[in-house]
Amino acid sequence: MAEERTYTDSGTGTPIAENEQVKALLALLKENDSPAYADFAKLIESVTGMEDRLSIAVGELAAMREDLQKMQDRSLKASLQKTCKTLEGNIASMQQKLSELKGKIVEGCRHILEDFKERGTIALNGLANFLHLKPALEAVRQGAENHQQVSNRAMERIDAFVSEYHEAGKHLKNMRLALMGKEPVQQAKTGGEIARYVKAPYRASRACMGTIKKNAEKAIAALEGLEQQAQRRPSVLAAMREQAVKAAPIKNQPAPSHDKGSR
């Protein structure tokens, strides 16, 4: 058994991979050649990917706000500021879900480490039973998917509006050309610079939420791997017990008679 450790860090502001309980449990699993090590490491890696992507998104929105300060068109500026504020709310909501997920991971690690002090390596077999992460992971995955769909719909509306705007402009221009006896324009202008600006926050949010959704799905797959390992262990033990019963000598059976007269 590994030497006893002291575990004190309970905060979720620390990156999950740097949390004291998480590092201690990963070390224990590796030291004891636990089959759960690989899946638990993948779980932590996936949550780290979510943390990193949210951090990037916060930086992207901050940069957009700086660009907005330089914009001269007041109506467009006000619209984009409102959009950025909405998307910041979405990111804050996702950060809250992620914080709750990290809290459950840290608490689960703490329970296992305490159990390890009392029962030794057998405590590491109950990894999936302590974590209870699936509902929290599903909430993150579903939240990311919802935000992604909102961004997609917003960009579709922007494209439709810009297309209608330029189509109307084309008709007005053709009316003027017809009055002047000139050939009409056949194709409307594309979205242009304004559409690119308006769609930029939604595009950034969609990319962020897409990455978070993928990482949540990877984390769920890793958790399912841990659960499958936990389910297989009782089956192995049952098979061993059954084999032991078959191999045991049969007792209290009457010996066969060799007396000819008894036949």
C-alpha positions, 0 to 999 in steps of 0.5 A, spaced: 500 500 500 502 506 498 504 511 504 498 515 507 497 522 504 494 528 506 488 531 502 486 539 503 484 542 496 477 543 495 476 549 490 474 548 483 477 554 481 483 551 480 484 547 473 481 540 474 488 537 472 492 541 478 487 539 483 490 536 489 485 530 490 485 529 482 492 528 482 493 524 488 487 519 485 491 519 478 497 517 482 494 511 486 491 508 480 497 508 476 501 506 482 497 500 483 496 498 476 489 499 476 485 498 470 481 504 471 487 509 470 486 510 463 479 511 463 479 516 469 485 520 465 481 520 459 475 523 463 480 529 466 483 530 459 476 531 457 474 536 462 481 540 461 479 541 454 472 544 456 476 549 461 481 551 456 476 552 450 471 556 455 478 560 457 479 561 449 472 564 448 472 569 454 478 572 450 475 572 444 469 576 446 474 581 450 477 582 443 470 583 440 468 588 445 475 592 444 474 592 436 466 594 437 469 600 441 472 603 435 466 602 430 463 608 428 456 606 426 452 607 432 446 602 431 450 596 428 455 597 434 449 597 439 446 591 436 453 587 436 454 589 444 447 586 445 449 580 442 456 580 445 452 580 452 448 575 450 453 570 448 457 572 455 451 570 458 451 563 455 459 562 456 457 564 464 452 559 464 457 553 461 462 555 466 457 554 472 455 547 469 463 546 468 464 548 475 459 543 478 462 538 474 469 539 477 466 539 484 463 532 483 469 530 481 473 533 486 468 530 491 468 523 488 476 523 489 476 525 496 471 519 498 475 514 494 482 517 497 479 516 504 476 509 503 483 508 500 486 509 507 481 505 511 481 499 506 487 499 501 487 498 494 480 495 494 477 502 494 480 503 487 475 498 484 469 503 486 471 509 482 465 509 478 460 508 484 463 514 487 463 519 482 456 520 480 458 524 474 453 522 468 447 527 469 452 533 470 456 531 464 449 530 460 447 537 462 454 540 459 453 536 453 446 538 452 447 545 454 453 546 449 448 543 444 443 548 445 447 554 445 450 551 438 443 551 435 441 558 437 448 560 434 446 556 428 439 559 427 441 566 429 446 566 423 441 563 418 437 569 420 442 574 419 444 571 412 436 571 410 436 578 412 442 580 408 440 576 402 433 580 402 436 586 403 441 586 397 435 583 393 431 589 394 437 593 393 438 589 386 430 591 384 431 598 386 437 599 382 434 595 376 428 600 376 433 605 375 437 602 370 430 600 366 429 608 366 435 609 363 435 604 358 440 600 361 441 592 362 439 590 369 443 587 374 442 579 374 445 578 381 445 581 388 451 583 392 453 578 397 453 579 405 459 583 405 463 586 411 457 588 415 454 581 415 461 578 417 461 583 423 454 581 425 455 573 425 462 573 428 460 573 435 455 567 433 461 564 429 465 564 435 460 561 440 458 555 435 466 553 435 466 554 442 460 550 444 462 545 439 468 543 442 465 543 449 460 538 446 465 533 443 469 533 450 463 532 454 461 526 449 469 523 450 468 524 458 461 520 458 465 515 454 470 514 459 465 514 464 462 508 461 468 505 461 469 505 468 462 503 469 463 497 465 469 495 469 465 495 475 460 491 472 465 486 470 468 485 476 463 481 480 462 477 474 469 475 474 468 473 482 462 469 481 466 465 475 471 464 480 467 462 486 463 457 481 470 454 479 472 453 486 465 449 487 466 445 481 473 443 483 472 441 491 472 434 492 465 431 493 464 429 501 459 424 504 458 420 498 457 412 500 463 408 497 461 403 492 460 396 494 465 391 492 461 385 495 459 380 490 453 378 494 450 385 494 449 386 487 
